[in-house]
């Protein structure tokens, strides 16, 4: 009988792929975000707002994760941004190898900002590092203020939280004080932006914040 | 939901180690899984049962040590 001590991360293959992707992005000073959140939270709507605001100032590209369709990628393409579609054929998350393949189809030489829109899911994407500098979590007030404690991993691992559909809060029983308290108990330093993609509220503040991150990465600070 | 990909990655690590240590049959695999991972132990066991059929892990016992953080570790294997 042999007893072999391994003590390795089970996801080491993914982590190694993520490190390879990260080297490419870091060499060229490209700031990358992993946009995560449940289906219908408004990830694509938020992304469209970000594109409108940022595409004139920074060169950006998008990797669109989706189970089966190209619907979101078509929306992004209409905005004149370089986009690569990844269909997971039913898998619940993107992994770093898929993102590596997508990166081969993106001209990274002149790029400042990469957005990876993950599959809509509030559980699995938390586990898989893709290469991002930051996980940006989108949730909407219509999902209810209890979600942070029910899906803690996502809220713990995100650096930025976008609370979307804030214009609808008056029609819901969303308890914003409870929400902030729960989120801070999981992740004290998370940056929170309250926005509405319909009225445009809060979008400028979010984009200023991202623009500063993009500039900081480019200058190597 | 993603336990199948986790188990599949875990088995690849087991096979690599079995080959380099000349192990022909695995008796035990010990994992350490933190409570802040989104990993369901029942789903891990179901995926393991499905994926290890007709492999050197077919008769292996899967032991899961619980931890408090977000660990997702393969601790050790036993075999001969």
Interface residues (C-beta under 8 A of the other chain):
Chain A: X1 X2 X3 X4 X5 X6 X7 X8 X9 X10 X11 X12 X13 X14 X91 X92 X93 X95 X121 X123 X124 X126 X127 X128 X152 X153 X156
Chain B: X1 X2 X5 X6 X9 X10 X12 X13 X17 X21 X23 X27 X31 X36 X37 X38 X39 X70 X72 X73 X74 X75 X76 X77 X78 X79 X80
